[in-house]
Amino acid sequence: MFQSFEDLEVWKRSCQLAVRVYELIGTSRDFSLKDQMQRSAVSIASNIAEGSERSKKEFARFLKIASGSAAELRTQTYIASKVGIIGLEEMREVINECKEISKMLYGLGKSLNTDN
């Protein structure tokens, strides 16, 4: 399995994604959307970390929450692109990474062998 959440590739990629989101929207003056995107991005890695310190059943639940945050970030990224905060290529980059992270979260959740 793993010793610590820091060992998980999905956690590492989630942290990298959060940093990338900060880089992409750091100068945006749309403080509301910027705040929501930053919170969603940070929430993915944070929920992985928090859940890993709990029971397997709770960890599985936190992985689902992290996946929800990835979906939330995808939605916000589409909106950010449509209003001109980020470009089309940056949008695709974030969307694709969110989808990959969601797949990884699903696989990790399945590997926990919980009933939920």
WOTA-V684529 format. One record per residue. N is the residue number from 1. OMEGA is omega in whole degrees, -180 to 180 (NA if undefined). D_LAST is the distance of its C-alpha to the last C-alpha in Angstrom with 1 decimal. Layout:
<<N/OMEGA/D_LAST> <N/OMEGA/D_LAST>>
//
This chain:
<<1/179/19.1> <2/180/20.8> <3/-175/22.9> <4/180/22.4> <5/179/20.9> <6/178/24.4> <7/-174/24.0> <8/179/21.2> <9/-180/22.8> <10/177/20.3> <11/180/21.4> <12/-180/25.0> <13/177/24.9> <14/177/23.2> <15/178/26.1> <16/178/28.6> <17/179/27.3> <18/178/27.8> <19/180/31.3> <20/178/32.1> <21/177/31.1> <22/179/33.4> <23/-175/36.1> <24/-173/35.9> <25/-176/36.1> <26/-177/37.9> <27/-179/41.1> <28/178/39.7> <29/175/41.4> <30/-170/38.6> <31/-179/37.2> <32/179/34.5> <33/178/32.8> <34/180/33.5> <35/-180/31.8> <36/-180/28.7> <37/179/28.5> <38/179/29.0> <39/179/26.4> <40/-179/23.7> <41/180/24.8> <42/-178/24.8> <43/-179/21.4> <44/-179/19.7> <45/-179/21.1> <46/179/20.9> <47/175/17.2> <48/-179/16.8> <49/-178/19.3> <50/-179/18.2> <51/-178/14.6> <52/-179/16.1> <53/-177/18.0> <54/179/15.1> <55/178/12.7> <56/-180/10.3> <57/179/7.3> <58/178/9.7> <59/178/10.8> <60/179/7.6> <61/179/8.1> <62/176/11.8> <63/176/11.6> <64/177/10.4> <65/178/13.3> <66/178/15.5> <67/176/14.9> <68/177/15.9> <69/177/18.9> <70/177/19.9> <71/178/19.9> <72/179/21.9> <73/177/24.3> <74/180/24.8> <75/-179/25.9> <76/179/28.2> <77/175/29.6> <78/-179/30.6> <79/-180/32.3> <80/178/34.0> <81/-177/35.4> <82/180/36.7> <83/173/38.5> <84/179/40.0> <85/176/38.3> <86/-179/37.2> <87/-179/38.5> <88/-179/37.0> <89/178/36.7> <90/177/34.9> <91/-180/32.6> <92/179/31.7> <93/-178/31.2> <94/-180/28.7> <95/-179/26.9> <96/-180/26.7> <97/176/25.4> <98/180/22.7> <99/179/21.6> <100/179/21.8> <101/178/19.8> <102/177/17.0> <103/179/17.0> <104/179/17.1> <105/178/14.2> <106/179/12.0> <107/178/13.5> <108/178/13.0> <109/178/9.3> <110/-178/9.3> <111/-179/11.8> <112/178/9.9> <113/175/8.6> <114/-180/5.5> <115/-177/3.8> <116/NA/0.0>>
//
